Amino acid sequence: MGEELIRSMIRGLNRLIILWLLSKEAMTGYRVMKELERITGQPLSPGIVYPLLYELEGENYLASEWRRRGGRRVKYYSTTPKGRETLRRLRETIKTPLKEALKELLREE
């Protein structure tokens, strides 16, 4: 049960982490997937990451554009103004006592 609880909690953060990553720079879906794996320590399949990207794009939190890289076209994702505003509001929400509780929770003993 412990492992499933950890995976479930991390899955709940994936959208927030994607918004944060893409607010810093535009990335391909593959790179988003690899960054999520690096940050969460959890292996993620394209079947998990790409539906999240499509969902966030469909809700206008992300935009995408095709770029040429080498001899092929690659889709890059970035945050929209709505995505950046949502991320700002999430940061404000976390600045409440929740931030202190999270810091305490994450403090090493």
Buried (B, 14 or more C-beta within 10 A) or exposed (E): EEEEEEEEEBBEEBBBBBBBBBBEEBBBBEBBBBBBBEBBEEEBEEEBBBEBBBEBBEEEBBBBEEEEEEEEEBBBBBBBEBBBEBBEEBEEEEEEEEEEEEEEEEEEE
